[in-house]
Amino acid sequence: MTAAAEPSVAEFGPSDFTYLHSDGPGAPAHWGMLLTLAGGEPLTLDAVRQRVADRVGRYELFHVGVRGGRDEAPEIVVADVVDVPAHVTEVHFDGDVAVPVATLLEQPLPQPRPYWHLTLLTSPDTQHVLLKVHHSLSDGIAGAAFSALLADGSDDDLASFDRFATSPRFRVGDPDEDVLATARAAFEKQWMDGAEGRAWPTLTGHGRRETAVFSASTRALRRAARAHDASVHEFLIAAIGRAVSIAPPASDGPQSSNIRVTLPVTLDPAFRHTGNAVAVSLLNLPGDDADLASQIAHARSELALIDEGRLGLALAAVDGAPPIEWSDMRTIVAESMKRMSPDIHIGINPGFTRVHAVLGRDIAELTALSPLIGYSFSVTGLILGTRTTLGIVADPDALPGYPARFVEVLTEVIASASA
């Protein structure tokens, strides 16, 4: 008997399609990765384009795009040739890089070109690179493959990215019915427990974005977490909870006593996949509790519930589901998100890259930036060897000026916890 062929990187599955269903005007479903380059001779656009041209044939993944996928079923398009100048551009700016980053995040990726884009961001004092990848093509973990477009290194060094570019495209499969029932019951209880006391501003349809970045020493964060008998994951969630409690978005309105958080979890503990292995779980975050110890205890309890109840499976797009018309499925996804009505997104992720330099320029920081899918505020953490960053994205029509204010307060919260 011949074994079934594993899905290629161009064979999208139910989890990948979810992000096409979620995409729409004013809410592009791509994620971003911001590379902040250390000082040195400025990179030129021509040099970056040449590096990408040399690497873009390495993986089929870099050639995959989508046509349609909103009102009609998508056509997956694999380009024979990638138009590198169209995919690698430059923006010159003055001041805070958060401004051009926000503008770029507002702009959808064009179809049916391969579903990624690189922008070299150049100011008189700094340079950055912003990578955008549509979430249907890859989640953030598998997105480490895109590092191979730019990274310095030999073929052996670049081979470390193979597992994120050539492994089978992830499928949830057909989980045990009892496990699914437990997950769905736990998810429903979380939803009910978080239904009261909510006043977080909701996402608008204007499509504007505002960004900010928090950065800290990973060693210092681990030391602070240990001082409070917490894991780094627990500590960061608690610090976020304390920050939003001290500085709620609106000073003249009601303050949320509870904030409904979508917390992504991976269904691939081996971290060896292409596509999307991310699932949504719910975490209820106190929005009016400025006591860090209380926030840590609550975060620990919530994370244990998510893990034990396997909440990530509750809304996972399983393979065995009966076929549904594309337009009907889009309606179902929209109604599901409307019912869940999340307030914010918090993702705390391990870093999977050995990239330390691009064209001879050292990388000072890597910052992940998530799309706004139903929520108006997103905090995405990336824990790397020496630095941990949090990429902040907000809807400025719902939360004007809040990312910078949040980073200011979070910095104070973590500094006081480390003292």
N, C-alpha and C positions, 0 to 999 in steps of 0.2 A: 504493500500500500504506500503510495506516495504522500509525503507530508504536505499539508497545505502551505502555499507560499506565504511568507510574511508580508504584510502591507508595505509597499514602497513609500518613500517620502512624499510622493505625489498622490497617494491614495488617502485623502482626508477621511476621518472617521467622525462618529457622533460628537466627541468632545471638541474636535476642531470646528465642526459646523456650528457649535454653540456660539462661537465668537463672530461668525458671519450673521447669525440670527440677531446678535446683540448690537452689531454695527448699524449705524444709521447717520443721517444728517445731524450735525451737532454733537455726535458722540462716536468719533472714530475709535475702533477697537484695536489700536496698535499700542505696544509698549515701547519705552525708550531706554537706552543705556547711554549715559553721559561719561565720556572719558575726559578727565582733566589732565592735561599734559604738564609735566614739570618744565622748568626753564630750559632754554637751549635755543639752537638755531631754528627759526620758525619753519614749519612744514609748508610746502607749496601744494596747491591743488593738483598740479600736474604729477607730483611725486605720489600723492595719495591715490590718484586715479591709476597710476602705473602699478602700484602695489595691488590694488583691487583687481586690475586687469590680469595680473599674474596669478591671482588666487581664485578668481571667480569660477574657473572650470574645475576646481578641486572637488566640489560636491554638487550633486544634482539639486540639493536643497536650495542653493543660491539661485536656481533658475525657475523656481516654482511661483506662479502667480494665480490669480483668480479672476474670472470674468463673471459678473452677476453676483448672486448670493444674497440679495436682499429680497426683492419681491418674487424672484424666480430662482430655481435651483442653480447652484454654481457650476461653472465649467472650470476645471483645474487646467491651467495652461503652463506647459513647460517650455520655456523659451530656448530656442537653439543657440541664440547669442544674446548676451546681456549687454545692453547699451550702457557702458560704464559712465560716460559723461552725464547721462540722465539720472543715474543712481548715486553719483558722488558729486556734490556741489559745495560751494563755499558761501558763507555769510560773514560779512565784516560788521563789527558792532563796537560800541563804546559803552562802558559801564558794566552793569551786572549781567552775567551770562544768562541769568534766569529769564530775562526779557525775550531774547531770541529763541531760547528753548521753548518757552510757553507758546510763542507764535508758531514754531515748527510742529509742536504737538497738536495744535488746532487743525493742521492741514492733513486731510486724508491721503493715504497712499494711492497713487493712480492705478487703475486696472487697465489691461490685464498684465501689466509689467510684473516681474518678480516682486514679491510683496515685502520689500525692505528698501531702506534708503540711508545713506551716510551723508552727514553735513559737517564739513570742517568749519569751525567757528573761530574767527580770528579777531582779536582786539589788539590795540597797541601794546598791551601788557601780557596777555594770556592767549593760549589756544586750547580748544576742546574739540572733541569729535562726538557728535550725537548720532547714534544708531537708532533707527526706527524699524520695528518688525511687526507685521500684523499678527495678532494673537492667534489667528486661525492657522498660521504657518508654524508657529512655535511658541511654547511657553517660555518663561524666563530661564528655567534650568536648561532646557535643550537649546535655548538661544545662545548658550556659550559657544556653539559651533560658529557663530558669526564672527567670533574673535579671529578665526583663521583668515578672514579677509584682510586683516591689517597687521597681525602680530609679527614681531621679529622672531626668528627662530628657524631651525633646520627642519627638514621633512620629518625627522623623528620627533622634534618638539611639537610640530603641528599635528602629528598623529594622535596626540592626547585629546583632540577635538572630535576624533572620528565617532566616538560613542554618542555624540550629540547630533551627528549629521547622517550617519549611515545605519544606526540601530533601527529596529522596526518602529514605524509610527505607532504611538501608543493606542491601545484599546483597553477599555475597562473590562471587557469580557462579559460574562454572565454570572454575577455573584450569587452566592447562596441566598435563597429567599428569606431564611430566618435572619441572616446578617443584614440584608436589606431592610427587613421589617424593623429590626432593632434600630438601625441608623435613622430610618424615617420617623420613628416614634421619638427618638432623642432629638432630632432636628425640630420636630413639631413642638416639643416641650420647650426647647430653647426659644423658638419663635414666640410662644405664648408668654414665657417668663420675661421676654424683653419687649412686650407690647405696650407697657405703661411708662409714663414719665419721659416721653420722647419729644424733643423740641429742636432737633438739629435741622439746620436749613437744608432744603431739598435741592437736588440737581435741577438746573434749568435746561432749556433746549437751545440756548444761544451758542453753545459750542466754544466759548472762550475758555482759556486756561491761564492759571497763574502757578508759578513753581518756586520752590526754594530747596536748599540742600542743608542737611545737618551732617556733620562729620565729627568723629571722635576716634581716639585710639582704641582699638579692639582690646588691648591689654588692660587699659584703664576701665573699660566697661565690664570686662570679666572680673576685675578686682572689686568694682563697686557692687556687682551682682553677688559675689561671694560674701561681701560684707553684710549683705541683707539676706543671706541664706536663700538665694534665688538663682535660677538659671538665667543666662543672658536673655533668652526668649521671654521668660516671666518678667524680668527686670525692665526690658524695653516696653512691653505692653503696659506695665504698671506706670512707667515714667510718662508714657503717652497719656494714660488715663489721668494722672495727676496734672499734667500740663493743660489738658482741655478743661479740667475742673477749675484750675486757677484762672485760666483765661478762656472762658467760653466765647464762641464766635460773636454773639450779640450782647452788648452790655445793657441794652434797654429792653430786652425781651426775656421770656422765660428761659431758664437754664435746664438742659436735659439732665434728669437724674439717671437716665439710662440711654446709652448710645448703642445702636445695633450695628455690629461690625461684621463684615465678611472677612474671614480669615482663610486664605488659601492653604490647602494641604496637598501634598503630592500623593498620588496613588501608586507611585513607582519608588519604593524605598531604596532600590538599587541605583536610582538616578542614571538610568541607561536607556534613553528613549529619544525618538524624534517626535515632534508634534506636541500634543498637550496631554500631560498627566496631572494637571492641576484640577482640584475640585474645591467647591466652596463649602465652608463650614460657618456656623454662626457663633459669635462670641458676644456676650452682653458686657459692655464696658461701663462702669460707673462714671457719670459725667459731672458729679458734684461732690466728689470725695477727694480732698487734697492731702489725705494721709497716705504716704507711700507704702507703709507696711500693710495697710488695708487693701490697697490696690494690688500689691504683690500676692496676698492671700487669695484675692478674688481671681486674679489672672491664673494662678496655679490651679484653682478649682475648675475654672472654665476650660483650661487646656486639658486637664485630666478627663473631663466630661467629653470633650471633642475626640480625644484619643480612644477612650474606652467604648464610647458609643459609635465610633467610626462614622462621625457625622459627614465626612467628605463623600461617603457613598450615597447619601440621601438624595441628592440632586444630580448624581453622576449620570452621564449619558451612556447607559449600558447597551451592549451590542444586541441583546436579545429582544429589545423593544419592538413592537409591531411597527411596520412602515407607516409613516404619516406624510401627507402632502407637504411640500416645502413651505408653502404659504401658511398652512395650518400650524406647522411646527413653529414658525416665526411668531405667530399669534400666541401660542402656548408659552414660548420663552418670554415674550413681553409681559404676559399676564403673570407668569411666575415671578418675574423680577418686580413687577408692580406690587404683588402681594407681599413679597419678602421685604420690600422697601428698605434697603439698607441705608444707614447713615454715612458710614465711613468704611474704608478698606485699610486693613493693616496686614502687611506681609513681612515676615522676618525670614530671610533666606540665606542659606550658606552660599558662599561664592565658589564657582567652579571655573577657574581659569588660571593658567600659568603665564598669562600675558603680563609682562613687566615693561615692555617698550614697544613703540610703534615708530618705525623708520628712524631708529636711534634716539627717539625722545622717550624718556621714562614716563610712565603713567603714575601720576600722584594719587588719583582717586578714581573709583568707578562708582557711579550712582545709578540705581534703577528707578525708573519712572513708570508708573502703571496708568492704564487708561481709566477713565471715569465711567464705569458701567453700572448705572443706577444710583450711585452714591456721589456726593458732591466734594468729598475730601479723601485723599489717598496718602498713606504713609507706607513706603516700601523700603525695607531695610535690606542691606547687603553686607554680610559679615565676611570680611576677607582677613588675611593673615595679620596685617598691621592696622588697617583702617576699617571702621564700620561706618557706612553712610546710610542716611535716610533720605529718599527722594520724595519730596512733598509736591502733590498736584492738587489744585483746587479749582472749583468753578467760581470765578470772581464775581459773577452776578449773584451768586448765593452767599459767598464768603469773601467780600472785598478786603484785600490786604491781609487776609488771615495767615497764609503760609509763612510770611516773614515774622509775624507776631508769634506764631506757634513755635518756630525755630528758636526765637529769642527766649521764650519761657521754658521750652524743653532744655535748652542749654543751661539755664539756671537750675532746673530741677535735677539734672544729672550732676551738675557741679556740687550742689548741696548734698546729694546722695553719696558723692565720692569723698566729701570732706572728712 
